[in-house]
Amino acid sequence: MDEYIRIGETTTLASLKKFVKCVISVFGEKYSRSPTTEDLVRPFAIGQARGFPRMLGSIDCMHWKWKNCPSAWRGMYSRHVHEPTSILEDVASYDLWIWHAFFGMLGSYNDINVLERSTVFQDLAMRCAPAINYTVNGHNYTIGYYLADGIYPTWATFMKTIPAPPTCKLKHFVKCHESARKDVERAFGVLQARFAIMRAPTRFLKTDTLDDIMMACIILHNMIVEDERESYQQVDISVYDQINESLPLTETSNEKPEVMNFINRHHQIIDREVHSQL
């Protein structure tokens, strides 16, 4: 920045910190929100066209290198890349909109460790998420699902690939699944291509600053996706307007659910039999 606008390094860093905080404050509520009933129409329409009805998106994790990680923390933030990293978990749809972002986990964690601390199923467990009802092969389901890779657990909310499929039918399913699951990988690639600060190892010292930069980049990314969406959208969502009527409204009650209701909902999320059946 010094070569273009002729300001000092400290002024540049201070301006960056204020800029990302401003982006989050002004646009965060709209562009980093959880999906509503109306928001689900588009991903449901695209998922139906790709052979995955009521699919909510793809989930995965990305590592962001932390060059100036404090020496006392390097062991906690280092893993297979032998360099300190901070982990971003996100959920992305076909149009690369990032619906969920959970950033700041230690680089020594794997995807399962991050999932256990993530807020991706918080609204679902608290019964604040839009209700989803659909039928596949005569079986009724009330929870949407994400496409995930093999490391994720066999929960009702994840659809994973089938290793070494023995039949042509299963091979076709694996091919379609792995093709659709690349949406989140594409989102990571586009995010890094658009923002140079995401490609290079970060040099800030405080984790709060890293959180603000990551969230601001995701918000700006979603703004660009919204602006360019109509230019490349190939699925006509007008024929799926009836989805709005079939989905109950989001529960907005602020009352804390009873403990047993919360536990029962959690068991529905981690149900392995439903995962295998689906």
N, C-alpha and C positions, 0 to 999 in steps of 0.2 A: 504493500500500500504506500510505502514511503516514496516509491518511484513515480507514482501517479498523482498523489494529492499532497505530497511534501509535508507530512506530519511525522512526529517522532514515534518511536516504537511504543512507548508507554501510553501515548495518546491513542494509538491504533488499538492496543489491547483494551483500554478502557472503553473506547467506542464500540468495540465488538461485544463486550459484555453487556453494555446498555442496549445495544441493538437486539441481541437475542432475547433479552428480558422483555423488551417492548413487543417483539413478534409474538411471544408466548402470551403476554397480557392481552393484546388486541385480538389476535386470531386464534388463540389456543382453544377457546370454547367451541368454535365451529369446526376447525380442521384437525383436532385431536380427540374428538368425541367418540363415544361408543356408538355402534350402529343402532339406529332406531328402526321401527317397522317400515317406514318409507325408504330408508337407506338400503334395506335388505332386498328390495324389489330387483335392483340391477344385478347384484351378485347371484341371486337365485335364478334370474333369467339366463345369465351366462352359464351358470352351473348346469341348468337343465339342458341347454344346448350342447354342452360338452359331455353329458352323460352322468352328471353327479347332482341329482336333485337335492335341493336344500343344503348345498355346500356353502359354508361361511367364508372360505378362503384357505390359504396355505400358511403354515406356521413353521418358523425355523429361527436359528440364532446366528448372529454375526459378531466377530471379534474386532474391536477397534484398538489398535496399538497405542500404548501410553508411554511415550518416550521419557518424560520427566516424572515418572512414578517415584515417590519417595522410597529410599533404599529399604526402610523398615517394612514396606508393603510389597516389595517385589516378589517375594515368595508366594504371597496370597494371590497375586494377579498374574502369575506366570504358569503356563501349562505346556502344551505340546509345541507351541511356537518358540518356547524358551525366551519370550519377551513379555513384559507386562501388557495385558490387554484388559479391556472392559467389554462386557457382553451386552448386546442388544437383542432382545427377543421381540419379534413383531409378527403380525398377521397381515397378509397382503392379498388383494383380490386380483382378478385377471387384468383390470385396467391399471394396476400398480398402486391403487389407493391403499395406504397403510392404516388399518383400522385399530390396531393395538400396538403399542410400543412400551416395552418394559426394559429400561436401561440402567446400568450401573452395577451389575453383578460381577463378582470377582472372576478374573480370567482363568482361575484354576478350576472353576465349575464346569460341568458338562450340561447338556440341554435338559436333562432330567432334574439336576439341582436347581437350575434356573426356573423350571416349570413349577417346582414345589414352593417357590417364593413369589411366583408371578401372580398378577391380578387378572389374568386372562379370563378366568372363570368366576370372578368375584360376583359380577352381576347375576350370573346364572345361579350360583349357589344361594344368593340372597333373594332370588325370585324377582329381580328387577329387570331382567332381560326380556325382549319380545318372545312370546311363546311361539314355538315352531312345531307344526304337526304335519306329518307326511306318511305315506305308505309305500313300502317297497316289498315286492313279492308276498303280498298279503300280510305283512307285519307292520304294525303302527309304531311310529317313533315320535317322541315329543322333544327331542334335543337335537340341535344342529351339530355338524361335525366339521373338523378341519382336516385337510390333507397333510400328512406328516411323514417323515422318514422313519427308518427302522429303530432309531434309538428311543423314540417316544413310547410310553407305556400303552398297553392294550386297553384303552378306556373307550367308553361309548362315544366320547366327543372327538376321537381321532380315527381316521381311516388311513391305514398304512398299506404299503405294497406287500406282495406275496413273494417271498424268496423262492427261487427255483420253481416257478410254476410248471406243473406237469402236463396240463392240457392246453389246447389252443385257446379255449375260452378264458382261462386264467391268464395266459400270456397276453391276450388282448386287453384284459383288465389292467395288468401291470403296465403295459405300454401307455394306456390312456391316463392312468394314475400318475406315473412318473412325468408325463408330459404336462399335466395340469399342475403338479406340485412345484414345477419350476417357476411359478408366478412369484413366489417369495424370493427366490434367487435372483430373478430379474429385477425385482424391487431393490434388492441390495446393490446390484450392479448399477442401476440407474441413479440411485441415491449417491453413490460414490462418484459416478461420472459427472453429476451436476454440481457437486460441491467438493472443491479441491481439499477443503479442510477435513473432509471425511476420508479421503484417500491416504493422506499422509499421517504419520504418527502424531498424535496430539502432544503439545508441549506445555499445557497448563498444569498447574499443581493441585488445584482444588477440584474435588469431585463434583461440587455444585456447579462449577463452570462447565464441566464436561456434560452434565445433565442438561443444562440450558442450551448448549450448542447443539446437542443431538436432537432435542425436542424442536428447536427452531428450524433445523434442517428438514425434519419430517413434516412440519407444518408448511414450510415453503414448498416442499415436494408435493404435498397434497393439493396446494393451491395451483400448481402447474398442471397436475393431473386433471383437476376440475376444469381448467381453462382449455386443455387440449383434448378432453374426453370425446367430444362429439366428432372430432376430425378423423378418428380411427375406430370408433365404435362400430362393430359389424353385426351385433345382435340387436334385433328390434324388440325393445322391452315393452312396447305398447300392448303387445298381445298378452303380457303377463300382469296387467293392471289388476286382475282379479286376485292376485296374491295379497294385496292390501286388505281385501275383505276377509280372506281366510285366516289371517294372522290376528290374534287378539291384541288389544292395545297393551302397551308396556305398563307394568305395575309401577306406580309412582308413590306408593305409600311409604312414609318415612318410619313406620313402626318397625322395630326390630323383630325379626321372625323368631319363633320359639326354637329352642336348641334342637329338639327332635326333628322339626321340619328342616332345619339346616343340615343335620346329619343325613336324613333321608335323601335330600337333594344331592348331597355330596356322594352318596353311594350310587345314585343314578348316573352321575358323571363318570365314575370310575368302574362302571359295570363292564366286566370283561365278556360276559355272555352276549350282551347287546353288541359289543364291538365285533365279535366273531360272527354273529348272525348277520349284521349289516355288511 
